[in-house]
């Protein structure tokens, strides 16, 4: 009998959860969820699964047929693609077009939901960076970026400026946001950010040491908040550059920590 790193024994009754990504070494969900299982006395474990895009559907379909697997967490780059592999989608998924978690339902079907945005905003507020009434710029219109954009608008930002190098993806996101929050979102033609209170990187740039900056913090007003959703490394190149210029920085782990309560409720963990 082998235990997982937090000391709970893994037996034939242990329930399984998986987190899917490519790459996978940077994921932090197991380091937060497994201690939660242990604190609550729940016989379950979350494990990382390296799923390359070409194999995603095969992996998800296989996991959906594992009878003691209760849920999947989804990270880069699968949040948009995994939506079509669910039987049902929550309202947030329909709005933002991406999912970051799937749950097995009582009838055997799978429900997709997305807590990235609400978790990001909860993390911001918890760190003292209230978005209400602020000018915010967001770089990255993918799965996480879309969810964060919707949550920021829900939280009452005055204006949201969004950039993505994929202009079709950017246009589609702005159209979806305008349908729910008319006139509050602006599409940027480049990653040149100025006159904002909060600047957010929602791209994968920063996962690797040689990645270029997603945007330069040089033109941001003094005292701006620069937020990154990348969790490992904790101090991304962007955050180091921003701190060197005197900006306040907000680390990626706050987004995941802000989702813990939502995950607990979503999976019925008591």
C-alpha positions, 0 to 999 in steps of 0.5 A: 500500500503506497501513500501519496505525498501528504500521507493519506494511504491509497487503497482500492477505495481511493477516488481519483481526479486528474489534471490534464495539461501540456506541459504538466510539470508546472501544475500546482493543483495537486499541491493544493487539492491533495492537502484539502482531501487530507484535511477533509478526511476524503479518500481521494487523490489528484494526479497530473496527466501529461496530455498532448493536444493530439491525444487529448480526446483519447485521454479524456474519453478513456478517463471518462470510462474509469469508474472511480474517477470523479473529476478532471482539472484542465490547464493550458492548452486544453481549456477550449478544446475540452469543452466539446468533450463534456455532455453539459456545460455551465453558464460560464462555459457558454459565455467564455467558451472554455472550461477548466474542470469537469465533473462526473454527474449522477447519471454518468454524464460529464459537466464542464465549468470554468472557475479561472475567472472567478478565482482570479478576481477572488485572488486579486481582491484578497491581495488588496487589488480591487478591480471595481471601477479600474482600467484593466488590460489583459493580454491573452484571449485563450481559455483562461484569458476569456474566463478572466475577461468575463469575471473582470467585467462582472466585477465592475471594471470600468474598461477592459482592453484585450490583446491577442496575437490571434486576431480571430480569437481576439475578435470572437472574444470581444464579440462574446463579451460585448453581447453581455457587457456592451461597450466596455471592452476594447480590442488592442492592436498590439501588446502596448499597454498604458493608462491602466491600473491593472495589467494581466498576462493570461498567455503561456509566455513565462513558463520557460526561461527564454520566453519573450515578455508578453508585454513590456511594463515600461509604459505602465503608470507608476504603481500599476498592478502587474498580474501573471497567471503562471504559477511556476515559476512563481517569479516570472520574467514579467513579474521581475521586470515589473517589480524592478520598475516599482510596480506592484506584482500579483502572482499566479498562485492566487488564481488557483487559491481563489478557486479552492472554495468553488472546487470544493462546492462543485465536487461536493467535498465536505 
